[in-house]
Amino acid sequence: MQPVVPERLRAGANVRVVAPARSLAMVGPETQRIADARFAELGLELSFGRHVEERDAFISSSASSRLDDLHTAFADTSVDAILTVIGGFNSHQLLPHLDWDLIAQNPKILCGFSDITALLNAIHARTGLITYLGPHYSSFGMRDHFEDTLRWFVKSLFDDADVRITPADRWTDDETWFLDQDDRHPIDNDGWWRLRQGRAHCRIVGGNASTFALLNGTGYEPALADTVLLLEDDYESEPHHFDRWLTSVLQQPGADRIRGLVVGRFQRRSGMTRELLQDIVDRQPVLGEVPVLANVDVGHTSPMATVPIGGNVELDVTPDEATLRFIHP
């Protein structure tokens, strides 16, 4: 299936905010105010799905409400791009009910991360649409230390040039930044971890490891052969958990032809270290001769890059340096 490239964002574009996982009701008014102002500065107009503020016992809404907002966003010709509110735990509930033809006939940017990994990869697998692993609407409410995330978002979704990712100078791991925006603690970055040498130039798929593994054997997982696999996870994924998710993905058909692995930075509470991750990688025969680059600015720490799921990536890891570039189609 040929990749389908959605149109770039431009000044005046309408971005529809939807909640395929958790509800907008959990995002405070000050966070929303900051986010709304940021989109205005970008020249983007925001609109919101009809059901985004519904809230049930799981801080989410019914599958029918979430489907309605997602389908409406794709069908509405005035909507240029779709951004998710936040992550959660249940967006994969929507997969059996998605209207793949509707999505294929109305290709547009879809961006989010974490639990949204299920939608991003399933939609790419079923329609060929390149989707984007990147910040949520709620992420734009981060008052401070958002500059690199915003820069990568703009380069990936507004511009036509390739996007080269380089390690951020500093990063943050403030899990509850939205509760106290004055209580932030930047950390000096020790750079990328070059765990295995090699080169790859091919498609990239993946995202949140525990969510991506939910697609195993379902018919919604993207083909793994001839891809660079990207995986990251949050503080709940301790080293033995990540080892488990990685193993489950690498046991899927086509995984023996994976051409590279990129691992996002782990939150400190996960307990992951470079030495433990090296051990996990060394235990995987499938990864024996492919480049592996870790501690990359993707996922649940800040800043985070915007990654084109289904797009092409150039990955080059040598003993002295590494290159990570997303190739504009």
C-alpha positions in Angstrom: 0.0 0.0 0.0 1.4 3.4 -1.0 1.7 5.9 1.8 -0.8 8.8 1.8 0.7 12.1 2.8 -1.8 14.6 4.4 -1.6 18.2 3.5 0.6 20.5 5.6 -0.7 22.9 8.1 -0.9 26.6 7.1 -2.1 29.8 8.7 -5.8 29.8 9.1 -6.1 26.0 9.2 -8.8 24.5 11.4 -7.5 22.0 13.9 -10.3 19.8 15.4 -9.6 18.5 19.0 -11.1 15.1 19.8 -10.9 12.8 22.8 -10.5 9.1 21.6 -9.1 8.2 25.0 -9.5 10.4 28.1 -11.7 13.4 28.3 -11.0 17.2 28.1 -12.7 17.3 31.5 -9.4 16.3 33.1 -7.5 19.3 31.5 -7.7 22.4 33.8 -8.8 25.8 32.5 -5.4 27.4 32.9 -3.8 24.6 30.8 -6.5 25.1 28.2 -6.0 28.9 28.2 -2.2 28.5 27.5 -2.9 25.9 24.8 -5.5 28.0 23.1 -3.1 31.0 23.1 -0.3 28.9 21.5 -2.5 27.7 18.7 -3.6 31.3 18.1 0.1 32.4 17.9 0.6 29.7 15.2 -2.3 31.1 13.2 -4.4 28.0 13.7 -8.1 28.0 14.5 -9.4 25.4 17.0 -12.7 23.6 17.1 -13.7 20.8 19.5 -15.6 17.6 19.1 -19.1 17.6 20.5 -18.3 14.9 23.1 -14.8 15.9 24.2 -15.9 17.0 27.7 -18.0 13.9 28.5 -16.7 12.0 31.5 -17.5 8.6 32.8 -16.0 6.4 35.6 -12.9 6.0 33.5 -12.5 9.8 32.8 -13.5 9.0 29.2 -16.8 8.6 27.3 -18.7 5.9 25.5 -17.1 4.3 22.4 -20.0 5.7 20.3 -19.3 9.3 21.5 -15.6 8.9 20.7 -16.2 7.4 17.3 -18.7 10.1 16.5 -16.2 12.9 17.1 -13.5 11.1 15.2 -15.6 10.3 12.2 -17.1 13.8 12.2 -13.6 15.3 12.2 -12.5 13.2 9.2 -15.8 13.9 7.3 -15.9 17.6 7.9 -14.3 19.3 4.9 -13.6 22.5 7.0 -11.3 20.5 9.3 -7.7 20.4 8.2 -6.1 18.4 11.0 -7.1 16.4 14.1 -5.3 16.6 17.4 -6.1 14.4 20.4 -6.8 15.9 23.9 -4.6 13.5 25.9 -3.8 9.8 26.2 -5.4 7.2 28.4 -6.1 3.5 28.1 -8.9 2.7 25.7 -8.5 4.1 22.2 -8.0 0.6 20.9 -11.7 -0.1 21.7 -12.5 2.0 18.6 -10.6 0.0 16.1 -13.3 -2.6 15.1 -15.7 0.2 14.5 -13.7 2.7 12.5 -14.9 3.6 9.0 -11.7 3.0 7.1 -13.2 4.1 3.8 -14.2 7.4 5.3 -10.7 8.0 6.7 -9.1 7.0 3.4 -11.3 9.3 1.4 -10.6 12.3 3.7 -6.9 12.1 4.5 -5.7 14.7 7.0 -3.2 15.1 9.8 -3.9 13.1 13.0 -1.5 13.8 15.9 -1.2 12.5 19.4 0.9 10.0 21.5 0.8 7.5 24.3 -2.5 5.6 24.1 -3.2 7.2 20.7 -0.5 4.9 19.3 -3.2 2.3 18.6 -5.1 4.7 16.3 -2.0 6.1 14.6 -0.7 2.7 13.6 -4.0 1.0 12.8 -5.1 3.9 10.6 -1.7 3.8 8.7 -2.0 0.0 8.4 -5.5 0.1 7.0 -5.5 3.2 4.8 -1.8 4.1 4.2 -2.3 7.5 5.8 0.9 8.9 7.4 -0.1 9.8 11.0 1.9 11.7 13.6 3.2 10.6 17.0 3.5 14.0 18.6 2.1 16.4 21.2 -1.6 16.3 22.3 -3.7 19.5 22.6 -3.1 19.3 26.4 0.7 19.3 25.8 0.4 22.8 24.3 -0.7 24.0 27.8 2.8 23.5 29.1 3.9 27.0 29.9 7.7 26.4 30.2 10.2 24.1 28.5 8.0 23.6 25.5 10.2 25.3 22.9 11.8 22.2 21.3 8.5 20.3 21.2 6.9 23.3 19.4 9.8 23.7 17.0 9.7 20.0 16.0 5.9 20.1 15.7 6.1 23.1 13.3 8.9 21.6 11.2 7.1 18.3 10.9 3.6 19.6 10.1 4.0 23.0 8.5 7.2 22.6 6.4 8.1 20.4 3.4 11.8 20.0 4.3 13.3 16.9 6.0 13.4 17.1 9.8 16.7 16.2 11.5 16.3 15.5 15.2 19.2 16.3 17.5 19.4 15.6 21.3 17.8 18.4 23.4 20.2 20.2 25.7 17.9 19.7 28.7 14.7 17.7 29.4 12.1 17.5 32.1 10.3 14.6 33.8 7.7 16.5 35.7 4.8 14.1 35.7 2.3 16.6 37.2 3.5 19.7 35.5 -0.1 20.8 34.9 -0.8 20.9 38.6 2.0 23.4 39.4 3.7 25.1 36.4 6.1 26.9 38.7 7.5 23.6 40.0 9.6 22.4 37.0 13.0 20.8 37.2 15.0 20.7 33.9 17.7 18.0 33.7 21.0 18.2 31.7 20.8 15.7 28.8 23.5 13.0 28.6 22.8 12.6 24.9 21.7 9.6 22.8 22.6 6.1 23.7 24.2 4.4 20.7 23.5 0.8 21.6 24.2 -0.8 18.2 25.8 0.4 15.0 24.3 0.3 11.6 22.3 2.2 8.9 18.6 2.1 7.8 16.5 4.2 5.4 12.9 2.9 5.4 9.5 3.5 7.0 9.1 4.1 10.7 6.2 2.7 12.8 5.5 2.3 16.5 5.0 4.5 19.5 4.1 3.6 23.1 5.4 0.1 23.6 2.6 -1.3 25.8 -0.1 0.2 23.5 1.6 -0.9 20.3 1.8 -4.5 21.7 -2.0 -4.5 22.0 -2.1 -4.6 18.2 -0.3 -7.9 18.0 -2.3 -10.4 16.0 -5.3 -8.2 15.6 -5.2 -7.2 11.9 -4.6 -3.6 12.9 -0.8 -3.7 13.3 1.4 -2.3 10.6 3.7 -4.5 8.7 7.1 -4.7 10.5 9.3 -6.0 7.7 11.6 -3.3 6.4 10.8 -0.8 9.0 12.5 1.1 11.8 10.6 0.3 15.0 10.1 3.1 17.5 9.1 2.3 21.1 8.8 4.3 24.3 6.9 4.0 27.5 6.1 5.8 30.7 7.1 5.4 34.3 4.8 2.4 34.8 6.9 0.4 32.4 9.8 -0.9 34.5 12.7 -2.6 32.7 11.2 -6.1 32.9 7.9 -4.7 31.5 9.6 -3.0 28.6 11.6 -6.2 27.9 8.3 -8.1 27.8 6.6 -5.6 25.4 9.6 -5.5 23.1 9.8 -9.3 23.0 6.1 -9.6 22.2 6.4 -7.2 19.3 9.6 -8.9 18.0 7.8 -12.2 17.9 5.3 -10.9 15.3 5.4 -11.9 11.6 7.9 -9.8 9.7 9.9 -8.7 12.8 12.8 -10.8 11.7 13.2 -8.2 8.9 13.2 -5.1 11.2 15.9 -2.8 10.0 16.4 -0.6 13.1 15.1 0.3 16.6 14.7 3.7 18.1 13.9 3.9 21.9 12.4 7.0 23.5 13.7 8.4 26.7 12.4 6.6 29.9 11.0 8.5 32.8 13.2 8.2 35.9 10.6 6.3 37.9 10.8 3.5 35.4 14.2 2.5 36.8 15.6 2.0 33.3 19.3 2.6 32.8 21.6 2.4 29.8 23.1 -0.8 31.1 19.8 -2.5 31.6 18.5 -1.4 28.2 21.7 -2.6 26.5 21.2 -6.0 28.2 17.6 -6.1 27.0 18.7 -5.3 23.4 21.5 -7.9 23.5 19.0 -10.6 24.4 17.1 -10.1 21.2 18.5 -12.1 18.3 16.3 -10.1 15.8 18.3 -7.0 16.8 21.7 -8.6 16.3 22.7 -6.6 13.2 20.5 -3.5 13.1 21.2 0.0 14.5 19.7 0.7 17.9 19.5 4.3 19.2 18.0 5.1 22.6 17.3 8.0 25.0 15.7 9.9 22.1 13.3 12.8 22.7 10.1 10.9 22.0 7.3 10.0 24.4 6.5 10.8 28.0 9.3 13.2 28.8 9.7 16.7 27.4 10.7 17.8 24.9 9.3 15.4 22.4 9.7 15.2 18.6 6.9 14.7 16.1 7.3 11.4 14.3 5.6 10.5 11.0 4.2 7.1 11.5 4.5 5.4 8.1 6.9 8.0 6.8 10.5 7.4 5.9 13.4 7.8 8.4 17.1 7.8 8.0 18.9 6.2 10.9 22.7 6.0 11.0 24.5 5.0 14.2 28.3 4.9 14.4 30.7 4.6 17.4 31.1 8.4 17.4 27.7 9.9 16.3 24.2 9.2 15.2 21.8 10.7 12.7 18.0 10.6 13.0 16.2 12.3 10.1 12.6 12.2 9.0 12.4 12.3 5.2 9.6 14.5 3.7 7.8 12.3 1.1 
